[in-house]
Amino acid sequence: MPKKDYYKILGVDRNASQEEIKKAFRQLARKYHPDVAGKESEEKFKEINEAFQVLNDPQKRAQYDQFGHAAFRPEDFAGFRWPSFDDLFSDMGFGDIFDVFSGFGERTKEGPEQGSDLKYDLEITLEDAFSGLTKKIEVPTFVTCKTCDGSGAKHGYLKKCPSCDGTGEIRRIQRSAFAQIVNITTCNKCGGSGQIIEKPCDTCNGSGKIKKIKKIEVKIPKGVDTGSYLRIAGQGEAGYNGGPPGDLYVVIHVKPHSIFDRHENDLFCKTMISLGQAIFGGEIEVPTINGKAKLKIPAGTQSHTIFRLKGQGMPDLHNSGRGNQLVKVVVKIPEKLTKKQNEILKQFIDASGGEVKTTKGFFDKMKEYI
C-alpha cells in the first residue's frame, strides 16, 4: 500500500514553518496518541509520528521534498522514538499529562536543543587500516546561519510576541463558585518561543540554518576494522534555539583484499609450493601486509599445512601488539610428466608399497581439489 503524503497527514501546507508543523503534530497527538485514544489508534499515531519525525528535521524534510518516500528505507525509521503521552508533551514544554488537560502548573518556554548526530561511511584499504591515515572528508550538513545567528530574522526584526508578551504562553482564567482555574496553552502566534520574525533573514529564508559542505580532517588510527567508528564531537547538525551542535560518527568499512583475509588481528593467505619443495624442504618468500618475509618449508610438508608468522598480522587498536599471519601452503601438482619422470615416480610408489591407478589417480584428485 503506497504511503500518504506527510504534509497531508499533518494537515499543513508544503511551505509550513517548523512551528506550524509542531503545532499540527501536537493537536493530532492529543487526539490519536494510544495513551489517550486506545490501542486501536496505534497505526494512525505511528503514521503521524513518522510524518512529524521527517518534516520536523530540516535535512530529512529537504530530502523528502526532493525525492519523496524514496529518500528513506524502512530501517531509517527503526530508531524513531515512541514516547508516552506524558513524555511527548514534557518534551514540548508541558509539565505533565495533568497539566495538559487541567491547565494546572507552570509551562516552560522551548529551550535550546542539541542538533542531530550525523553518520558518514568511510571506505579504506587494508593497508590504510594497517598503517593508519589522515583523511579529509566532505560532509553535507545544516549549520547555523551566520547572518542572523540562527534567529531566522533580519537584524532588528526579531520582536517580542505581542500576543503572549514574550512569555510563549497564553493564560485564561476560569472562575466558578468554588475555584479559579488557570488554563495555560502555547501561544499560537509564536509557537511558544516568545518571539516572532517580522522580516525573515534573506540568507536562510527564516529557517536559521543553511546547507553547507563541511570539510573535516579525520585521523584514522592503526588497527581499525569494518564497523569501527570515530566520534567527532560538535561536527553534526546545528542545534535549535541556540543549542549545541550534534556529533559526527565516521563508520569505517575496510575493502576486501586480493591476498589477505582478516579475522580480528590475524591475517590469512595461501601460497603454492612445488612438489620438490614439499618433499625435500626449502625456503620460500611470502607477501606480508607491509613487505615480504622468508618462510622455511620442512621436508615432507603436506599440502594445506598452515604455518604461522608471529607478529606479522594487523596492529591491535587498543595496544602496541600485532596479530599473526597464517600461511596455508598448497602443493602444486605438475600438469604433465616426462616419460622419465613418470617411470621414476612409478618406481618410487611401487617401492613404497603403493599402487598407481589408471583412472582418478592421486594427481587428478589433487588437481581437482586445488
C-alpha positions, 0 to 999 in steps of 0.5 A, spaced: 500 500 500 503 506 497 504 511 503 500 518 504 503 524 503 506 527 510 504 534 509 497 531 508 497 527 514 499 533 518 494 537 515 499 543 513 501 546 507 508 544 503 511 551 505 509 550 513 514 553 518 517 548 523 512 551 528 506 550 524 508 543 523 509 542 531 503 545 532 499 540 527 503 534 530 501 536 537 493 537 536 493 530 532 497 527 538 492 529 543 487 526 539 490 519 536 496 518 541 494 510 544 495 513 551 489 517 550 485 514 544 486 506 545 490 501 542 486 501 536 489 508 534 496 505 534 497 505 526 494 512 525 499 515 531 505 511 528 503 514 521 503 521 524 509 520 528 513 518 522 510 524 518 512 529 524 519 525 525 521 527 517 518 534 516 520 536 523 528 535 521 530 540 516 535 535 512 530 529 512 524 534 510 529 537 504 530 530 502 523 528 502 521 534 498 526 532 493 525 525 492 519 523 496 518 516 500 524 514 496 529 518 500 528 513 506 528 505 507 524 502 512 530 501 517 531 509 517 525 509 521 527 503 526 530 508 531 524 513 531 522 514 538 515 512 541 514 516 547 508 516 552 503 521 552 506 524 558 513 524 555 511 527 548 508 533 551 514 534 557 518 534 551 514 540 548 514 544 554 508 541 558 509 539 565 505 533 565 499 529 562 495 533 568 497 539 566 495 538 559 488 537 560 487 541 567 491 547 565 494 546 572 502 548 573 507 552 570 509 551 562 516 552 560 518 556 554 522 551 548 529 551 550 535 550 546 536 543 543 542 539 541 542 538 533 542 531 530 548 526 530 550 525 523 553 518 520 558 518 514 561 511 511 568 511 510 571 506 505 579 504 506 584 499 504 587 494 508 593 497 508 590 504 510 587 500 516 594 497 517 598 503 517 593 508 519 591 515 515 589 522 515 583 523 511 579 529 509 572 528 508 566 532 505 560 532 509 553 535 507 550 538 513 545 544 516 549 549 520 547 555 523 546 561 519 551 566 520 547 572 518 542 572 523 545 567 528 540 562 527 534 567 529 531 566 522 530 574 522 533 580 519 537 584 524 532 588 528 526 584 526 526 579 531 520 582 536 517 580 542 510 576 541 505 581 542 500 576 543 503 572 549 508 578 551 514 574 550 512 569 555 510 563 549 504 562 553 497 564 553 493 564 560 485 564 561 482 564 567 476 560 569 472 562 575 466 558 578 463 558 585 468 554 588 475 555 584 479 559 579 482 555 574 488 557 570 488 554 563 495 555 560 496 553 552 502 555 547 501 561 544 499 560 537 502 566 534 509 564 536 509 557 537 511 558 544 518 561 543 516 568 545 518 571 539 516 572 532 520 574 525 517 580 522 522 580 516 525 573 515 533 573 514 534 573 506 540 568 507 536 562 510 529 564 508 527 564 516 529 557 517 536 559 521 540 554 518 543 553 511 546 547 507 553 547 507 559 542 505 563 541 511 570 539 510 573 535 516 580 532 517 579 525 520 585 521 523 584 514 522 588 510 527 592 503 526 588 497 527 581 499 525 576 494 522 569 494 518 564 497 523 569 501 527 567 508 528 570 515 530 566 520 534 567 527 532 564 531 537 560 538 535 561 536 527 553 534 526 547 538 525 546 545 528 542 545 534 535 549 535 534 555 539 541 556 540 543 549 542 549 545 541 551 542 535 550 534 534 556 529 533 559 526 527 560 518 527 565 516 521 563 508 520 569 505 517 568 499 512 575 496 510 575 493 502 576 486 501 583 484 499 586 480 493 591 476 498 589 477 505 583 475 509 582 478 516 579 475 522 580 480 528 588 481 528 590 475 524 591 475 517 590 469 512 593 467 505 595 461 501 601 460 497 603 454 492 609 450 493 612 445 488 612 438 489 620 438 490 619 443 495 614 439 499 618 433 499 625 435 500 624 442 504 626 449 502 625 456 503 620 460 500 618 468 500 611 470 502 607 477 501 606 480 508 601 486 509 607 491 509 613 487 505 615 480 504 618 475 509 622 468 508 618 462 510 622 455 511 618 449 508 620 442 512 621 436 508 615 432 507 610 438 508 603 436 506 599 440 502 594 445 506 599 445 512 598 452 515 604 455 518 604 461 522 608 468 522 608 471 529 607 478 529 606 479 522 598 480 522 594 487 523 596 492 529 591 491 535 587 498 536 587 498 543 595 496 544 602 496 541 601 488 539 600 485 532 596 479 530 599 473 526 599 471 519 597 464 517 600 461 511 596 455 508 601 452 503 598 448 497 602 443 493 602 444 486 601 438 482 605 438 475 600 438 469 604 433 465 610 428 466 616 426 462 616 419 460 622 419 465 619 422 470 613 418 470 617 411 470 621 414 476 615 416 480 612 409 478 618 406 481 618 410 487 610 408 489 611 401 487 617 401 492 613 404 497 608 399 497 603 403 493 599 402 487 598 407 481 591 407 478 589 408 471 583 412 472 582 418 478 589 417 480 592 421 486 594 427 481 587 428 478 584 428 485 589 433 487 588 437 481 581 437 482 581 439 489 586 445 488 
